[in-house]
């Protein structure tokens, strides 16, 4: 895979990881939200399987795992990430940033299906969009991830 594809896959894996954490920690007590998180997580897995790849898959997976492992160390050191609203903000920021940088209509179509469920999860958690500490924490964490993956803003 190219560096750009590795970066894109890392963002998708990050969104998936946040959804997985929500599921594993049973962060939602409302059944419909639990189901939405589970369904959206499965959508991410499907999107990642359908994402166009190039190059040596094993080498690319090692690159992504290395970056995610380093980010997890930062998450533990930074603290405060293990809150539902922060995880939700990371998902939304990752998706929005990915959409803003993609030129491929195929890839944009693949991730378009994530907008509605992530908006619903966010709307449930912060309907008035006023949890500024969560947004700031998500920004701090995402900025560190972008440094690790050498994300370049092209648009």
C-alpha positions as CSV (number, residue, x, y, z in Angstrom):
1,X,0.0,0.0,0.0
2,X,1.0,3.5,-0.5
3,X,1.7,5.7,2.5
4,X,-1.7,7.5,1.9
5,X,-3.5,4.1,1.9
6,X,-1.8,3.1,5.1
7,X,-2.8,6.4,6.7
8,X,-6.4,5.9,5.5
9,X,-6.5,2.4,6.8
10,X,-5.1,3.5,10.1
11,X,-7.8,6.1,10.5
12,X,-10.5,3.5,9.7
13,X,-8.8,1.1,12.2
14,X,-8.9,3.9,14.8
15,X,-12.6,4.5,14.3
16,X,-13.2,0.8,14.5
17,X,-11.1,0.6,17.6
18,X,-13.1,3.3,19.4
19,X,-16.4,1.5,18.4
20,X,-14.9,-1.8,19.7
21,X,-13.9,-0.2,23.0
22,X,-17.5,1.2,23.3
23,X,-18.8,-2.4,22.8
24,X,-16.3,-4.2,25.0
25,X,-16.7,-1.8,27.9
26,X,-20.6,-1.9,27.5
27,X,-20.5,1.9,27.5
28,X,-24.1,2.2,26.4
29,X,-27.0,0.9,28.6
30,X,-29.6,1.7,25.9
31,X,-30.1,-1.4,23.8
32,X,-30.6,0.5,20.5
33,X,-27.3,2.3,21.0
34,X,-25.5,-0.9,21.8
35,X,-26.9,-2.4,18.6
36,X,-25.9,0.7,16.6
37,X,-22.3,0.6,17.8
38,X,-22.1,-3.1,17.0
39,X,-23.6,-2.6,13.5
40,X,-21.3,0.4,12.8
41,X,-18.2,-1.6,14.0
42,X,-19.1,-4.4,11.5
43,X,-19.5,-1.8,8.8
44,X,-16.0,-0.5,9.5
45,X,-14.7,-4.1,9.1
46,X,-16.5,-4.5,5.8
47,X,-15.2,-1.1,4.6
48,X,-11.6,-2.1,5.5
49,X,-12.0,-5.4,3.6
50,X,-13.2,-3.5,0.5
51,X,-10.6,-0.8,0.7
52,X,-8.2,-1.0,-2.3
53,X,-4.8,-2.3,-1.4
54,X,-1.5,-2.2,-3.1
55,X,1.9,-3.6,-2.1
56,X,2.9,-6.1,0.6
57,X,-0.1,-6.7,2.9
58,X,2.1,-8.1,5.7
59,X,4.5,-5.1,5.6
60,X,1.5,-2.6,5.5
61,X,-0.2,-4.3,8.5
62,X,3.1,-4.1,10.4
63,X,3.3,-0.4,9.6
64,X,-0.3,0.3,10.8
65,X,0.1,-1.9,13.9
66,X,3.3,0.0,14.8
67,X,1.6,3.4,14.6
68,X,-1.5,2.2,16.5
69,X,0.7,0.6,19.2
70,X,2.6,3.9,19.6
71,X,-0.6,5.8,19.7
72,X,-2.0,3.5,22.4
73,X,1.1,4.3,24.6
74,X,0.3,8.0,24.1
75,X,-3.3,7.4,25.0
76,X,-2.4,5.7,28.3
77,X,0.1,8.5,29.1
78,X,-2.3,11.3,28.2
79,X,-5.3,9.7,30.0
80,X,-8.9,10.9,29.7
81,X,-9.5,9.1,26.4
82,X,-11.6,6.3,27.9
83,X,-14.8,8.4,28.0
84,X,-17.7,7.7,25.7
85,X,-18.0,11.3,24.4
86,X,-14.2,11.5,23.7
87,X,-14.3,8.2,21.8
88,X,-17.3,9.4,19.8
89,X,-15.5,12.7,18.9
90,X,-12.5,10.7,17.8
91,X,-14.7,8.6,15.5
92,X,-16.4,11.7,14.0
93,X,-13.2,13.7,13.6
94,X,-11.4,10.7,12.0
95,X,-14.2,10.2,9.5
96,X,-14.5,13.9,8.7
97,X,-10.8,14.3,8.2
98,X,-10.7,11.2,6.0
99,X,-13.6,12.5,3.9
100,X,-11.9,15.9,3.5
101,X,-8.7,14.4,2.1
102,X,-10.1,11.7,-0.2
103,X,-10.4,12.2,-4.0
104,X,-11.5,8.7,-4.9
105,X,-15.3,8.5,-5.4
106,X,-15.2,4.8,-4.6
107,X,-13.6,5.3,-1.2
108,X,-15.9,8.2,-0.5
109,X,-18.9,6.0,-1.3
110,X,-17.5,3.3,1.0
111,X,-17.2,5.6,4.0
112,X,-20.4,7.6,3.4
113,X,-22.5,4.9,5.1
114,X,-20.7,5.8,8.4
115,X,-22.0,9.3,8.6
116,X,-25.5,8.5,9.8
117,X,-24.6,6.0,12.5
118,X,-21.7,8.1,13.8
119,X,-24.0,11.2,13.8
120,X,-26.6,9.2,15.8
121,X,-24.1,8.1,18.3
122,X,-22.7,11.6,18.7
123,X,-26.2,13.1,18.9
124,X,-27.1,10.7,21.7
125,X,-24.0,11.6,23.6
126,X,-23.8,15.4,23.1
127,X,-27.1,16.5,21.4
128,X,-26.3,20.2,21.9
129,X,-22.6,19.9,20.8
130,X,-21.4,21.7,24.0
131,X,-19.0,19.1,25.5
132,X,-16.0,21.2,24.6
133,X,-13.6,19.4,26.9
134,X,-14.3,16.2,25.0
135,X,-13.7,17.9,21.6
136,X,-10.4,19.3,22.9
137,X,-9.3,16.0,24.2
138,X,-10.2,14.2,21.0
139,X,-8.3,16.9,19.0
140,X,-5.2,16.4,21.2
141,X,-5.3,12.7,20.7
142,X,-6.0,12.9,17.0
143,X,-3.2,15.4,16.5
144,X,-0.8,13.0,18.0
145,X,-2.0,10.2,15.8
146,X,-1.6,12.4,12.7
147,X,2.0,13.1,13.8
148,X,2.7,9.4,14.1
149,X,1.3,8.5,10.7
150,X,2.8,11.7,9.1
151,X,-0.6,12.9,7.9
152,X,-0.5,15.6,5.3
153,X,-3.4,18.0,4.7
154,X,-3.7,18.2,0.9
155,X,-6.9,20.1,0.4
